[in-house]
Amino acid sequence: MAMKPEEEHELRDQLSRLLQEHRDLDSAIEALQVAAGSDVLQVQRLKKRKLYLRDRISFIEDQLTPDIIA
């Protein structure tokens, strides 16, 4: 079943936001790891969030990629 253009646009917007948040987390994690006396627990939480985002990104990319029947 084909996706409606509005649904595809919404998914692409969501994908864009998730990718941006993923990049922002990269920067935040790097900054915390470089800082002296950084909060290890905070870094772990950010990494966990980043993994969750990666899963969501993959899921949305799969929805946007058409199924090819061989």
mmCIF file as Biopython writes it, N, C-alpha, C and O atoms, coordinates in Angstrom:
data_model
#
loop_
_atom_site.group_PDB
_atom_site.id
_atom_site.type_symbol
_atom_site.label_atom_id
_atom_site.label_alt_id
_atom_site.label_comp_id
_atom_site.label_asym_id
_atom_site.label_entity_id
_atom_site.label_seq_id
_atom_site.pdbx_PDB_ins_code
_atom_site.Cartn_x
_atom_site.Cartn_y
_atom_site.Cartn_z
_atom_site.occupancy
_atom_site.B_iso_or_equiv
_atom_site.auth_seq_id
_atom_site.auth_asym_id
_atom_site.pdbx_PDB_model_num
ATOM 1   N N  . MET A ? 1  ? 0.844  -1.179  0.000  1.0 0.0 1  A 1 
ATOM 2   C CA . MET A ? 1  ? 0.000  0.000   0.000  1.0 0.0 1  A 1 
ATOM 3   C C  . MET A ? 1  ? 0.889  1.243   0.000  1.0 0.0 1  A 1 
ATOM 4   O O  . MET A ? 1  ? 1.798  1.374   0.820  1.0 0.0 1  A 1 
ATOM 5   N N  . ALA A ? 2  ? 0.615  2.134   -0.917 1.0 0.0 2  A 1 
ATOM 6   C CA . ALA A ? 2  ? 1.416  3.342   -1.065 1.0 0.0 2  A 1 
ATOM 7   C C  . ALA A ? 2  ? 1.124  4.331   0.056  1.0 0.0 2  A 1 
ATOM 8   O O  . ALA A ? 2  ? 0.010  4.419   0.573  1.0 0.0 2  A 1 
ATOM 9   N N  . MET A ? 3  ? 2.160  5.064   0.404  1.0 0.0 3  A 1 
ATOM 10  C CA . MET A ? 3  ? 2.040  6.068   1.449  1.0 0.0 3  A 1 
ATOM 11  C C  . MET A ? 3  ? 1.519  7.368   0.830  1.0 0.0 3  A 1 
ATOM 12  O O  . MET A ? 3  ? 1.905  7.744   -0.277 1.0 0.0 3  A 1 
ATOM 13  N N  . LYS A ? 4  ? 0.648  8.033   1.559  1.0 0.0 4  A 1 
ATOM 14  C CA . LYS A ? 4  ? 0.134  9.320   1.089  1.0 0.0 4  A 1 
ATOM 15  C C  . LYS A ? 4  ? 1.259  10.357  1.159  1.0 0.0 4  A 1 
ATOM 16  O O  . LYS A ? 4  ? 2.140  10.264  2.014  1.0 0.0 4  A 1 
ATOM 17  N N  . PRO A ? 5  ? 1.227  11.344  0.258  1.0 0.0 5  A 1 
ATOM 18  C CA . PRO A ? 5  ? 2.277  12.376  0.263  1.0 0.0 5  A 1 
ATOM 19  C C  . PRO A ? 5  ? 2.395  13.111  1.603  1.0 0.0 5  A 1 
ATOM 20  O O  . PRO A ? 5  ? 3.497  13.465  2.024  1.0 0.0 5  A 1 
ATOM 21  N N  . GLU A ? 6  ? 1.261  13.338  2.269  1.0 0.0 6  A 1 
ATOM 22  C CA . GLU A ? 6  ? 1.299  14.030  3.565  1.0 0.0 6  A 1 
ATOM 23  C C  . GLU A ? 6  ? 2.025  13.180  4.612  1.0 0.0 6  A 1 
ATOM 24  O O  . GLU A ? 6  ? 2.791  13.691  5.428  1.0 0.0 6  A 1 
ATOM 25  N N  . GLU A ? 7  ? 1.762  11.870  4.565  1.0 0.0 7  A 1 
ATOM 26  C CA . GLU A ? 7  ? 2.412  10.960  5.517  1.0 0.0 7  A 1 
ATOM 27  C C  . GLU A ? 7  ? 3.920  10.905  5.268  1.0 0.0 7  A 1 
ATOM 28  O O  . GLU A ? 7  ? 4.722  10.918  6.202  1.0 0.0 7  A 1 
ATOM 29  N N  . GLU A ? 8  ? 4.282  10.844  3.994  1.0 0.0 8  A 1 
ATOM 30  C CA . GLU A ? 8  ? 5.704  10.809  3.661  1.0 0.0 8  A 1 
ATOM 31  C C  . GLU A ? 8  ? 6.387  12.102  4.095  1.0 0.0 8  A 1 
ATOM 32  O O  . GLU A ? 8  ? 7.493  12.069  4.634  1.0 0.0 8  A 1 
ATOM 33  N N  . HIS A ? 9  ? 5.741  13.228  3.865  1.0 0.0 9  A 1 
ATOM 34  C CA . HIS A ? 9  ? 6.309  14.525  4.268  1.0 0.0 9  A 1 
ATOM 35  C C  . HIS A ? 9  ? 6.489  14.577  5.783  1.0 0.0 9  A 1 
ATOM 36  O O  . HIS A ? 9  ? 7.519  15.041  6.273  1.0 0.0 9  A 1 
ATOM 37  N N  . GLU A ? 10 ? 5.497  14.104  6.519  1.0 0.0 10 A 1 
ATOM 38  C CA . GLU A ? 10 ? 5.570  14.097  7.982  1.0 0.0 10 A 1 
ATOM 39  C C  . GLU A ? 10 ? 6.717  13.205  8.465  1.0 0.0 10 A 1 
ATOM 40  O O  . GLU A ? 10 ? 7.456  13.573  9.378  1.0 0.0 10 A 1 
ATOM 41  N N  . LEU A ? 11 ? 6.859  12.033  7.848  1.0 0.0 11 A 1 
ATOM 42  C CA . LEU A ? 11 ? 7.946  11.128  8.227  1.0 0.0 11 A 1 
ATOM 43  C C  . LEU A ? 11 ? 9.306  11.743  7.907  1.0 0.0 11 A 1 
ATOM 44  O O  . LEU A ? 11 ? 10.245 11.614  8.693  1.0 0.0 11 A 1 
ATOM 45  N N  . ARG A ? 12 ? 9.415  12.405  6.768  1.0 0.0 12 A 1 
ATOM 46  C CA . ARG A ? 12 ? 10.690 13.043  6.404  1.0 0.0 12 A 1 
ATOM 47  C C  . ARG A ? 12 ? 11.028 14.188  7.367  1.0 0.0 12 A 1 
ATOM 48  O O  . ARG A ? 12 ? 12.195 14.383  7.709  1.0 0.0 12 A 1 
ATOM 49  N N  . ASP A ? 13 ? 10.024 14.939  7.801  1.0 0.0 13 A 1 
ATOM 50  C CA . ASP A ? 13 ? 10.248 15.991  8.794  1.0 0.0 13 A 1 
ATOM 51  C C  . ASP A ? 13 ? 10.718 15.399  10.115 1.0 0.0 13 A 1 
ATOM 52  O O  . ASP A ? 13 ? 11.657 15.900  10.734 1.0 0.0 13 A 1 
ATOM 53  N N  . GLN A ? 14 ? 10.057 14.330  10.539 1.0 0.0 14 A 1 
ATOM 54  C CA . GLN A ? 14 ? 10.427 13.671  11.780 1.0 0.0 14 A 1 
ATOM 55  C C  . GLN A ? 14 ? 11.850 13.108  11.668 1.0 0.0 14 A 1 
ATOM 56  O O  . GLN A ? 14 ? 12.639 13.211  12.608 1.0 0.0 14 A 1 
ATOM 57  N N  . LEU A ? 15 ? 12.164 12.525  10.536 1.0 0.0 15 A 1 
ATOM 58  C CA . LEU A ? 15 ? 13.498 11.981  10.311 1.0 0.0 15 A 1 
ATOM 59  C C  . LEU A ? 15 ? 14.546 13.083  10.409 1.0 0.0 15 A 1 
ATOM 60  O O  . LEU A ? 15 ? 15.597 12.893  11.020 1.0 0.0 15 A 1 
ATOM 61  N N  . SER A ? 16 ? 14.265 14.212  9.819  1.0 0.0 16 A 1 
ATOM 62  C CA . SER A ? 16 ? 15.185 15.341  9.863  1.0 0.0 16 A 1 
ATOM 63  C C  . SER A ? 16 ? 15.433 15.800  11.301 1.0 0.0 16 A 1 
ATOM 64  O O  . SER A ? 16 ? 16.572 16.060  11.689 1.0 0.0 16 A 1 
ATOM 65  N N  . ARG A ? 17 ? 14.368 15.897  12.080 1.0 0.0 17 A 1 
ATOM 66  C CA . ARG A ? 17 ? 14.502 16.309  13.488 1.0 0.0 17 A 1 
ATOM 67  C C  . ARG A ? 17 ? 15.320 15.290  14.289 1.0 0.0 17 A 1 
ATOM 68  O O  . ARG A ? 17 ? 16.169 15.664  15.099 1.0 0.0 17 A 1 
ATOM 69  N N  . LEU A ? 18 ? 15.056 14.008  14.057 1.0 0.0 18 A 1 
ATOM 70  C CA . LEU A ? 18 ? 15.787 12.962  14.780 1.0 0.0 18 A 1 
ATOM 71  C C  . LEU A ? 18 ? 17.269 12.950  14.413 1.0 0.0 18 A 1 
ATOM 72  O O  . LEU A ? 18 ? 18.128 12.766  15.276 1.0 0.0 18 A 1 
ATOM 73  N N  . LEU A ? 19 ? 17.562 13.145  13.134 1.0 0.0 19 A 1 
ATOM 74  C CA . LEU A ? 19 ? 18.960 13.198  12.710 1.0 0.0 19 A 1 
ATOM 75  C C  . LEU A ? 19 ? 19.686 14.382  13.338 1.0 0.0 19 A 1 
ATOM 76  O O  . LEU A ? 19 ? 20.846 14.267  13.733 1.0 0.0 19 A 1 
ATOM 77  N N  . GLN A ? 20 ? 19.002 15.513  13.429 1.0 0.0 20 A 1 
ATOM 78  C CA . GLN A ? 20 ? 19.607 16.696  14.051 1.0 0.0 20 A 1 
ATOM 79  C C  . GLN A ? 20 ? 19.859 16.446  15.537 1.0 0.0 20 A 1 
ATOM 80  O O  . GLN A ? 20 ? 20.926 16.782  16.051 1.0 0.0 20 A 1 
ATOM 81  N N  . GLU A ? 21 ? 18.882 15.858  16.227 1.0 0.0 21 A 1 
ATOM 82  C CA . GLU A ? 21 ? 19.059 15.556  17.648 1.0 0.0 21 A 1 
ATOM 83  C C  . GLU A ? 21 ? 20.210 14.566  17.838 1.0 0.0 21 A 1 
ATOM 84  O O  . GLU A ? 21 ? 20.980 14.690  18.791 1.0 0.0 21 A 1 
ATOM 85  N N  . HIS A ? 22 ? 20.331 13.593  16.947 1.0 0.0 22 A 1 
ATOM 86  C CA . HIS A ? 22 ? 21.407 12.608  17.015 1.0 0.0 22 A 1 
ATOM 87  C C  . HIS A ? 22 ? 22.765 13.301  16.890 1.0 0.0 22 A 1 
ATOM 88  O O  . HIS A ? 22 ? 23.690 12.991  17.640 1.0 0.0 22 A 1 
ATOM 89  N N  . ARG A ? 23 ? 22.888 14.238  15.946 1.0 0.0 23 A 1 
ATOM 90  C CA . ARG A ? 23 ? 24.135 14.998  15.778 1.0 0.0 23 A 1 
ATOM 91  C C  . ARG A ? 23 ? 24.417 15.855  17.006 1.0 0.0 23 A 1 
ATOM 92  O O  . ARG A ? 23 ? 25.561 15.950  17.452 1.0 0.0 23 A 1 
ATOM 93  N N  . ASP A ? 24 ? 23.375 16.479  17.554 1.0 0.0 24 A 1 
ATOM 94  C CA . ASP A ? 24 ? 23.540 17.309  18.749 1.0 0.0 24 A 1 
ATOM 95  C C  . ASP A ? 24 ? 24.031 16.481  19.931 1.0 0.0 24 A 1 
ATOM 96  O O  . ASP A ? 24 ? 24.867 16.936  20.712 1.0 0.0 24 A 1 
ATOM 97  N N  . LEU A ? 25 ? 23.508 15.268  20.056 1.0 0.0 25 A 1 
ATOM 98  C CA . LEU A ? 25 ? 23.952 14.390  21.139 1.0 0.0 25 A 1 
ATOM 99  C C  . LEU A ? 25 ? 25.419 14.012  20.963 1.0 0.0 25 A 1 
ATOM 100 O O  . LEU A ? 25 ? 26.158 13.920  21.944 1.0 0.0 25 A 1 
ATOM 101 N N  . ASP A ? 26 ? 25.843 13.793  19.725 1.0 0.0 26 A 1 
ATOM 102 C CA . ASP A ? 26 ? 27.262 13.526  19.464 1.0 0.0 26 A 1 
ATOM 103 C C  . ASP A ? 26 ? 28.121 14.644  20.043 1.0 0.0 26 A 1 
ATOM 104 O O  . ASP A ? 26 ? 29.102 14.389  20.743 1.0 0.0 26 A 1 
ATOM 105 N N  . SER A ? 27 ? 27.748 15.864  19.748 1.0 0.0 27 A 1 
ATOM 106 C CA . SER A ? 27 ? 28.515 17.027  20.225 1.0 0.0 27 A 1 
ATOM 107 C C  . SER A ? 27 ? 28.485 17.119  21.744 1.0 0.0 27 A 1 
ATOM 108 O O  . SER A ? 27 ? 29.509 17.381  22.376 1.0 0.0 27 A 1 
ATOM 109 N N  . ALA A ? 28 ? 27.314 16.903  22.329 1.0 0.0 28 A 1 
ATOM 110 C CA . ALA A ? 28 ? 27.178 16.991  23.783 1.0 0.0 28 A 1 
ATOM 111 C C  . ALA A ? 28 ? 27.998 15.913  24.484 1.0 0.0 28 A 1 
ATOM 112 O O  . ALA A ? 28 ? 28.655 16.184  25.489 1.0 0.0 28 A 1 
ATOM 113 N N  . ILE A ? 29 ? 27.961 14.703  23.959 1.0 0.0 29 A 1 
ATOM 114 C CA . ILE A ? 29 ? 28.722 13.600  24.554 1.0 0.0 29 A 1 
ATOM 115 C C  . ILE A ? 29 ? 30.218 13.881  24.464 1.0 0.0 29 A 1 
ATOM 116 O O  . ILE A ? 29 ? 30.957 13.683  25.427 1.0 0.0 29 A 1 
ATOM 117 N N  . GLU A ? 30 ? 30.647 14.339  23.311 1.0 0.0 30 A 1 
ATOM 118 C CA . GLU A ? 30 ? 32.068 14.657  23.127 1.0 0.0 30 A 1 
ATOM 119 C C  . GLU A ? 30 ? 32.509 15.756  24.094 1.0 0.0 30 A 1 
ATOM 120 O O  . GLU A ? 30 ? 33.577 15.661  24.698 1.0 0.0 30 A 1 
ATOM 121 N N  . ALA A ? 31 ? 31.693 16.789  24.238 1.0 0.0 31 A 1 
ATOM 122 C CA . ALA A ? 31 ? 32.031 17.892  25.136 1.0 0.0 31 A 1 
ATOM 123 C C  . ALA A ? 31 ? 32.111 17.413  26.584 1.0 0.0 31 A 1 
ATOM 124 O O  . ALA A ? 31 ? 33.007 17.821  27.323 1.0 0.0 31 A 1 
ATOM 125 N N  . LEU A ? 32 ? 31.180 16.552  26.991 1.0 0.0 32 A 1 
ATOM 126 C CA . LEU A ? 32 ? 31.205 16.044  28.357 1.0 0.0 32 A 1 
ATOM 127 C C  . LEU A ? 32 ? 32.414 15.148  28.606 1.0 0.0 32 A 1 
ATOM 128 O O  . LEU A ? 32 ? 32.994 15.180  29.692 1.0 0.0 32 A 1 
ATOM 129 N N  . GLN A ? 33 ? 32.796 14.360  27.624 1.0 0.0 33 A 1 
ATOM 130 C CA . GLN A ? 33 ? 33.925 13.456  27.804 1.0 0.0 33 A 1 
ATOM 131 C C  . GLN A ? 33 ? 35.247 14.211  27.873 1.0 0.0 33 A 1 
ATOM 132 O O  . GLN A ? 33 ? 36.178 13.767  28.545 1.0 0.0 33 A 1 
ATOM 133 N N  . VAL A ? 34 ? 35.336 15.338  27.191 1.0 0.0 34 A 1 
ATOM 134 C CA . VAL A ? 34 ? 36.556 16.145  27.200 1.0 0.0 34 A 1 
ATOM 135 C C  . VAL A ? 34 ? 36.680 16.939  28.502 1.0 0.0 34 A 1 
ATOM 136 O O  . VAL A ? 34 ? 37.786 17.172  28.989 1.0 0.0 34 A 1 
ATOM 137 N N  . ALA A ? 35 ? 35.550 17.348  29.057 1.0 0.0 35 A 1 
ATOM 138 C CA . ALA A ? 35 ? 35.552 18.169  30.263 1.0 0.0 35 A 1 
ATOM 139 C C  . ALA A ? 35 ? 36.095 17.381  31.456 1.0 0.0 35 A 1 
ATOM 140 O O  . ALA A ? 35 ? 35.794 16.200  31.629 1.0 0.0 35 A 1 
ATOM 141 N N  . ALA A ? 36 ? 36.893 18.053  32.262 1.0 0.0 36 A 1 
ATOM 142 C CA . ALA A ? 36 ? 37.437 17.425  33.464 1.0 0.0 36 A 1 
ATOM 143 C C  . ALA A ? 36 ? 36.313 17.207  34.474 1.0 0.0 36 A 1 
ATOM 144 O O  . ALA A ? 36 ? 35.473 18.083  34.676 1.0 0.0 36 A 1 
ATOM 145 N N  . GLY A ? 37 ? 36.304 16.047  35.097 1.0 0.0 37 A 1 
ATOM 146 C CA . GLY A ? 37 ? 35.284 15.755  36.104 1.0 0.0 37 A 1 
ATOM 147 C C  . GLY A ? 37 ? 33.897 15.611  35.515 1.0 0.0 37 A 1 
ATOM 148 O O  . GLY A ? 37 ? 32.910 15.963  36.162 1.0 0.0 37 A 1 
ATOM 149 N N  . SER A ? 38 ? 33.805 15.096  34.288 1.0 0.0 38 A 1 
ATOM 150 C CA . SER A ? 38 ? 32.499 14.966  33.666 1.0 0.0 38 A 1 
ATOM 151 C C  . SER A ? 38 ? 31.651 13.917  34.374 1.0 0.0 38 A 1 
ATOM 152 O O  . SER A ? 38 ? 32.170 13.002  35.012 1.0 0.0 38 A 1 
ATOM 153 N N  . ASP A ? 39 ? 30.357 14.069  34.249 1.0 0.0 39 A 1 
ATOM 154 C CA . ASP A ? 39 ? 29.388 13.175  34.887 1.0 0.0 39 A 1 
ATOM 155 C C  . ASP A ? 39 ? 29.219 11.922  34.028 1.0 0.0 39 A 1 
ATOM 156 O O  . ASP A ? 39 ? 28.605 11.969  32.962 1.0 0.0 39 A 1 
ATOM 157 N N  . VAL A ? 40 ? 29.766 10.808  34.500 1.0 0.0 40 A 1 
ATOM 158 C CA . VAL A ? 40 ? 29.731 9.559   33.751 1.0 0.0 40 A 1 
ATOM 159 C C  . VAL A ? 40 ? 28.298 9.094   33.545 1.0 0.0 40 A 1 
ATOM 160 O O  . VAL A ? 40 ? 27.959 8.586   32.477 1.0 0.0 40 A 1 
ATOM 161 N N  . LEU A ? 41 ? 27.465 9.260   34.546 1.0 0.0 41 A 1 
ATOM 162 C CA . LEU A ? 41 ? 26.070 8.847   34.448 1.0 0.0 41 A 1 
ATOM 163 C C  . LEU A ? 41 ? 25.338 9.642   33.368 1.0 0.0 41 A 1 
ATOM 164 O O  . LEU A ? 41 ? 24.539 9.084   32.616 1.0 0.0 41 A 1 
ATOM 165 N N  . GLN A ? 42 ? 25.611 10.937  33.294 1.0 0.0 42 A 1 
ATOM 166 C CA . GLN A ? 42 ? 24.997 11.781  32.264 1.0 0.0 42 A 1 
ATOM 167 C C  . GLN A ? 42 ? 25.431 11.339  30.874 1.0 0.0 42 A 1 
ATOM 168 O O  . GLN A ? 42 ? 24.613 11.296  29.955 1.0 0.0 42 A 1 
ATOM 169 N N  . VAL A ? 43 ? 26.709 11.009  30.709 1.0 0.0 43 A 1 
ATOM 170 C CA . VAL A ? 43 ? 27.214 10.537  29.422 1.0 0.0 43 A 1 
ATOM 171 C C  . VAL A ? 43 ? 26.513 9.239   29.033 1.0 0.0 43 A 1 
ATOM 172 O O  . VAL A ? 43 ? 26.128 9.060   27.878 1.0 0.0 43 A 1 
ATOM 173 N N  . GLN A ? 44 ? 26.347 8.333   29.999 1.0 0.0 44 A 1 
ATOM 174 C CA . GLN A ? 44 ? 25.655 7.073   29.720 1.0 0.0 44 A 1 
ATOM 175 C C  . GLN A ? 44 ? 24.211 7.312   29.291 1.0 0.0 44 A 1 
ATOM 176 O O  . GLN A ? 44 ? 23.721 6.659   28.369 1.0 0.0 44 A 1 
ATOM 177 N N  . ARG A ? 45 ? 23.532 8.237   29.948 1.0 0.0 45 A 1 
ATOM 178 C CA . ARG A ? 45 ? 22.146 8.558   29.577 1.0 0.0 45 A 1 
ATOM 179 C C  . ARG A ? 45 ? 22.061 9.114   28.166 1.0 0.0 45 A 1 
ATOM 180 O O  . ARG A ? 45 ? 21.168 8.753   27.400 1.0 0.0 45 A 1 
ATOM 181 N N  . LEU A ? 46 ? 22.998 9.997   27.826 1.0 0.0 46 A 1 
ATOM 182 C CA . LEU A ? 46 ? 23.006 10.578  26.485 1.0 0.0 46 A 1 
ATOM 183 C C  . LEU A ? 46 ? 23.287 9.510   25.430 1.0 0.0 46 A 1 
ATOM 184 O O  . LEU A ? 46 ? 22.683 9.524   24.357 1.0 0.0 46 A 1 
ATOM 185 N N  . LYS A ? 47 ? 24.197 8.590   25.730 1.0 0.0 47 A 1 
ATOM 186 C CA . LYS A ? 47 ? 24.491 7.510   24.785 1.0 0.0 47 A 1 
ATOM 187 C C  . LYS A ? 47 ? 23.285 6.596   24.605 1.0 0.0 47 A 1 
ATOM 188 O O  . LYS A ? 47 ? 23.016 6.127   23.499 1.0 0.0 47 A 1 
ATOM 189 N N  . LYS A ? 48 ? 22.559 6.342   25.690 1.0 0.0 48 A 1 
ATOM 190 C CA . LYS A ? 48 ? 21.353 5.511   25.600 1.0 0.0 48 A 1 
ATOM 191 C C  . LYS A ? 48 ? 20.300 6.200   24.730 1.0 0.0 48 A 1 
ATOM 192 O O  . LYS A ? 48 ? 19.653 5.558   23.903 1.0 0.0 48 A 1 
ATOM 193 N N  . ARG A ? 49 ? 20.133 7.506   24.922 1.0 0.0 49 A 1 
ATOM 194 C CA . ARG A ? 49 ? 19.195 8.279   24.107 1.0 0.0 49 A 1 
ATOM 195 C C  . ARG A ? 49 ? 19.611 8.244   22.634 1.0 0.0 49 A 1 
ATOM 196 O O  . ARG A ? 49 ? 18.772 8.130   21.740 1.0 0.0 49 A 1 
ATOM 197 N N  . LYS A ? 50 ? 20.912 8.344   22.404 1.0 0.0 50 A 1 
ATOM 198 C CA . LYS A ? 50 ? 21.431 8.319   21.039 1.0 0.0 50 A 1 
ATOM 199 C C  . LYS A ? 50 ? 21.124 6.969   20.373 1.0 0.0 50 A 1 
ATOM 200 O O  . LYS A ? 50 ? 20.768 6.932   19.195 1.0 0.0 50 A 1 
ATOM 201 N N  . LEU A ? 51 ? 21.258 5.874   21.109 1.0 0.0 51 A 1 
ATOM 202 C CA . LEU A ? 51 ? 20.929 4.553   20.564 1.0 0.0 51 A 1 
ATOM 203 C C  . LEU A ? 51 ? 19.441 4.444   20.238 1.0 0.0 51 A 1 
ATOM 204 O O  . LEU A ? 51 ? 19.060 3.882   19.211 1.0 0.0 51 A 1 
ATOM 205 N N  . TYR A ? 52 ? 18.605 4.990   21.125 1.0 0.0 52 A 1 
ATOM 206 C CA . TYR A ? 52 ? 17.160 4.993   20.868 1.0 0.0 52 A 1 
ATOM 207 C C  . TYR A ? 52 ? 16.862 5.765   19.583 1.0 0.0 52 A 1 
ATOM 208 O O  . TYR A ? 52 ? 16.069 5.317   18.755 1.0 0.0 52 A 1 
ATOM 209 N N  . LEU A ? 53 ? 17.498 6.919   19.422 1.0 0.0 53 A 1 
ATOM 210 C CA . LEU A ? 53 ? 17.288 7.733   18.218 1.0 0.0 53 A 1 
ATOM 211 C C  . LEU A ? 53 ? 17.735 6.975   16.963 1.0 0.0 53 A 1 
ATOM 212 O O  . LEU A ? 53 ? 17.075 7.038   15.926 1.0 0.0 53 A 1 
ATOM 213 N N  . ARG A ? 54 ? 18.855 6.265   17.065 1.0 0.0 54 A 1 
ATOM 214 C CA . ARG A ? 54 ? 19.343 5.495   15.916 1.0 0.0 54 A 1 
ATOM 215 C C  . ARG A ? 54 ? 18.318 4.444   15.497 1.0 0.0 54 A 1 
ATOM 216 O O  . ARG A ? 54 ? 18.091 4.225   14.307 1.0 0.0 54 A 1 
ATOM 217 N N  . ASP A ? 55 ? 17.702 3.798   16.487 1.0 0.0 55 A 1 
ATOM 218 C CA . ASP A ? 55 ? 16.664 2.803   16.185 1.0 0.0 55 A 1 
ATOM 219 C C  . ASP A ? 55 ? 15.462 3.448   15.501 1.0 0.0 55 A 1 
ATOM 220 O O  . ASP A ? 55 ? 14.940 2.914   14.522 1.0 0.0 55 A 1 
ATOM 221 N N  . ARG A ? 56 ? 15.022 4.596   16.015 1.0 0.0 56 A 1 
ATOM 222 C CA . ARG A ? 56 ? 13.879 5.303   15.415 1.0 0.0 56 A 1 
ATOM 223 C C  . ARG A ? 56 ? 14.204 5.757   13.991 1.0 0.0 56 A 1 
ATOM 224 O O  . ARG A ? 56 ? 13.375 5.653   13.088 1.0 0.0 56 A 1 
ATOM 225 N N  . ILE A ? 57 ? 15.424 6.260   13.810 1.0 0.0 57 A 1 
ATOM 226 C CA . ILE A ? 57 ? 15.858 6.712   12.484 1.0 0.0 57 A 1 
ATOM 227 C C  . ILE A ? 57 ? 15.819 5.543   11.507 1.0 0.0 57 A 1 
ATOM 228 O O  . ILE A ? 57 ? 15.318 5.680   10.391 1.0 0.0 57 A 1 
ATOM 229 N N  . SER A ? 58 ? 16.341 4.406   11.921 1.0 0.0 58 A 1 
ATOM 230 C CA . SER A ? 58 ? 16.334 3.217   11.055 1.0 0.0 58 A 1 
ATOM 231 C C  . SER A ? 58 ? 14.915 2.790   10.716 1.0 0.0 58 A 1 
ATOM 232 O O  . SER A ? 58 ? 14.623 2.437   9.573  1.0 0.0 58 A 1 
ATOM 233 N N  . PHE A ? 59 ? 14.039 2.822   11.703 1.0 0.0 59 A 1 
ATOM 234 C CA . PHE A ? 59 ? 12.646 2.438   11.486 1.0 0.0 59 A 1 
ATOM 235 C C  . PHE A ? 59 ? 11.979 3.349   10.453 1.0 0.0 59 A 1 
ATOM 236 O O  . PHE A ? 59 ? 11.291 2.871   9.551  1.0 0.0 59 A 1 
ATOM 237 N N  . ILE A ? 60 ? 12.184 4.654   10.588 1.0 0.0 60 A 1 
ATOM 238 C CA . ILE A ? 60 ? 11.571 5.611   9.662  1.0 0.0 60 A 1 
ATOM 239 C C  . ILE A ? 60 ? 12.174 5.461   8.269  1.0 0.0 60 A 1 
ATOM 240 O O  . ILE A ? 60 ? 11.455 5.512   7.271  1.0 0.0 60 A 1 
ATOM 241 N N  . GLU A ? 61 ? 13.494 5.278   8.199  1.0 0.0 61 A 1 
ATOM 242 C CA . GLU A ? 61 ? 14.130 5.081   6.888  1.0 0.0 61 A 1 
ATOM 243 C C  . GLU A ? 61 ? 13.567 3.835   6.204  1.0 0.0 61 A 1 
ATOM 244 O O  . GLU A ? 61 ? 13.363 3.835   4.990  1.0 0.0 61 A 1 
ATOM 245 N N  . ASP A ? 62 ? 13.317 2.781   6.971  1.0 0.0 62 A 1 
ATOM 246 C CA . ASP A ? 62 ? 12.722 1.563   6.403  1.0 0.0 62 A 1 
ATOM 247 C C  . ASP A ? 62 ? 11.316 1.833   5.870  1.0 0.0 62 A 1 
ATOM 248 O O  . ASP A ? 62 ? 10.929 1.297   4.832  1.0 0.0 62 A 1 
ATOM 249 N N  . GLN A ? 63 ? 10.554 2.663   6.579  1.0 0.0 63 A 1 
ATOM 250 C CA . GLN A ? 63 ? 9.200  2.993   6.119  1.0 0.0 63 A 1 
ATOM 251 C C  . GLN A ? 63 ? 9.234  3.808   4.830  1.0 0.0 63 A 1 
ATOM 252 O O  . GLN A ? 63 ? 8.350  3.674   3.984  1.0 0.0 63 A 1 
ATOM 253 N N  . LEU A ? 64 ? 10.245 4.645   4.680  1.0 0.0 64 A 1 
ATOM 254 C CA . LEU A ? 64 ? 10.337 5.506   3.502  1.0 0.0 64 A 1 
ATOM 255 C C  . LEU A ? 64 ? 10.920 4.789   2.291  1.0 0.0 64 A 1 
ATOM 256 O O  . LEU A ? 64 ? 10.763 5.246   1.159  1.0 0.0 64 A 1 
ATOM 257 N N  . THR A ? 65 ? 11.589 3.669   2.528  1.0 0.0 65 A 1 
ATOM 258 C CA . THR A ? 65 ? 12.180 2.907   1.438  1.0 0.0 65 A 1 
ATOM 259 C C  . THR A ? 65 ? 11.140 1.934   0.906  1.0 0.0 65 A 1 
ATOM 260 O O  . THR A ? 65 ? 10.615 1.117   1.662  1.0 0.0 65 A 1 
ATOM 261 N N  . PRO A ? 66 ? 10.837 2.010   -0.381 1.0 0.0 66 A 1 
ATOM 262 C CA . PRO A ? 66 ? 9.822  1.109   -0.936 1.0 0.0 66 A 1 
ATOM 263 C C  . PRO A ? 66 ? 10.300 -0.350  -0.895 1.0 0.0 66 A 1 
ATOM 264 O O  . PRO A ? 66 ? 11.483 -0.636  -1.083 1.0 0.0 66 A 1 
ATOM 265 N N  . ASP A ? 67 ? 9.369  -1.248  -0.650 1.0 0.0 67 A 1 
ATOM 266 C CA . ASP A ? 67 ? 9.652  -2.678  -0.664 1.0 0.0 67 A 1 
ATOM 267 C C  . ASP A ? 67 ? 9.867  -3.123  -2.099 1.0 0.0 67 A 1 
ATOM 268 O O  . ASP A ? 67 ? 9.080  -2.797  -2.987 1.0 0.0 67 A 1 
ATOM 269 N N  . ILE A ? 68 ? 10.929 -3.865  -2.315 1.0 0.0 68 A 1 
ATOM 270 C CA . ILE A ? 68 ? 11.228 -4.393  -3.647 1.0 0.0 68 A 1 
ATOM 271 C C  . ILE A ? 68 ? 11.073 -5.905  -3.565 1.0 0.0 68 A 1 
ATOM 272 O O  . ILE A ? 68 ? 11.774 -6.575  -2.807 1.0 0.0 68 A 1 
ATOM 273 N N  . ILE A ? 69 ? 10.159 -6.420  -4.342 1.0 0.0 69 A 1 
ATOM 274 C CA . ILE A ? 69 ? 9.925  -7.857  -4.345 1.0 0.0 69 A 1 
ATOM 275 C C  . ILE A ? 69 ? 10.773 -8.466  -5.453 1.0 0.0 69 A 1 
ATOM 276 O O  . ILE A ? 69 ? 10.642 -8.109  -6.624 1.0 0.0 69 A 1 
ATOM 277 N N  . ALA A ? 70 ? 11.639 -9.386  -5.065 1.0 0.0 70 A 1 
ATOM 278 C CA . ALA A ? 70 ? 12.571 -9.983  -6.030 1.0 0.0 70 A 1 
ATOM 279 C C  . ALA A ? 70 ? 11.908 -11.112 -6.790 1.0 0.0 70 A 1 
ATOM 280 O O  . ALA A ? 70 ? 12.538 -11.734 -7.645 1.0 0.0 70 A 1 
#
